[in-house]
Amino acid sequence: MKLREYLDRLNEMIKENPECLEYDVITAKDDEGNGYDHVHWTPSVGMLIDGGYGFCSDEEDWNEDQEFSYEEEDRTQFKPDSVCLN
C-alpha cells in the first residue's frame, strides 16, 4: 500500500466520522485480529533494509549502523523508500 492510499482512506474516515479524530490509534498484530496494541510513536520516513528486518530513519543512523548485512557499496546510498507507522 502506498501512503497516498492510506491517507485517502484516513481522510474519508474523518469526513464520514469527524469524531474519530479523538479516538485512540491502534494496530492489529496480524490480519486475523489475534491481538491489538496502541500506536505510541508518530510516523517516520526512512529506508527498509536487510530484507525487511531493519529500518533506518535518517542518514546518520544509516552510516553508523553495523548490525545489518547490506553490501558495503549500498551503505553509501541512503534512499528513503517507506514510511514506518509506529
C-alpha positions in Angstrom: 0.0 0.0 0.0 1.2 3.5 -0.8 1.0 6.4 1.7 -1.4 8.2 -0.7 -3.9 5.3 -0.5 -3.6 5.1 3.3 -4.0 8.9 3.7 -7.0 8.9 1.3 -8.8 6.3 3.4 -8.0 8.2 6.6 -9.4 11.4 5.1 -12.6 9.5 4.1 -13.0 8.2 7.6 -12.5 11.7 9.1 -15.1 13.2 6.6 -17.6 10.5 7.5 -16.9 10.4 11.2 -15.2 13.6 12.4 -15.3 12.4 16.0 -12.7 9.7 15.1 -10.1 12.4 15.3 -10.3 12.0 19.1 -10.1 8.2 19.0 -7.0 6.2 20.1 -5.0 4.8 17.3 -4.3 1.0 17.5 -2.7 -1.6 15.3 -3.5 -5.2 14.7 -0.8 -7.8 15.3 -1.9 -9.7 12.2 -4.6 -9.9 9.6 -6.6 -12.3 11.7 -7.1 -10.0 14.6 -5.1 -12.1 17.1 -4.2 -9.1 19.1 -4.1 -5.3 19.2 -1.8 -2.6 20.6 -1.8 1.2 20.8 0.4 3.1 18.4 2.9 5.0 20.5 5.1 6.9 18.1 4.5 9.3 15.2 5.3 8.0 11.6 8.8 8.4 10.3 10.2 8.4 6.7 13.1 6.0 6.1 14.5 3.1 4.3 13.6 -0.5 4.6 16.8 -2.6 4.8 18.1 -6.2 5.1 15.1 -7.9 3.5 12.6 -6.0 5.7 14.3 -6.8 9.1 15.6 -3.3 9.6 14.6 0.3 9.1 16.8 3.4 9.1 15.0 6.7 9.6 17.9 9.1 8.9 21.3 9.2 7.2 23.2 9.4 10.5 21.7 6.1 11.7 22.4 4.6 8.2 26.1 5.5 8.4 26.6 4.2 12.0 24.5 1.0 11.8 26.7 -2.1 11.6 24.0 -4.6 12.5 22.6 -5.3 9.1 24.1 -7.4 6.2 23.8 -5.0 3.3 26.7 -4.7 1.0 29.3 -2.0 1.7 28.7 -0.2 -1.6 25.0 0.0 -0.6 25.8 1.8 2.7 26.7 4.9 0.8 23.2 5.2 -0.7 20.6 6.2 1.9 17.5 6.5 -0.2 14.2 6.7 1.8 11.6 4.5 0.3 9.0 3.9 3.0 7.0 5.3 6.0 7.1 3.5 9.3 3.7 3.9 11.1 4.9 3.2 14.6 
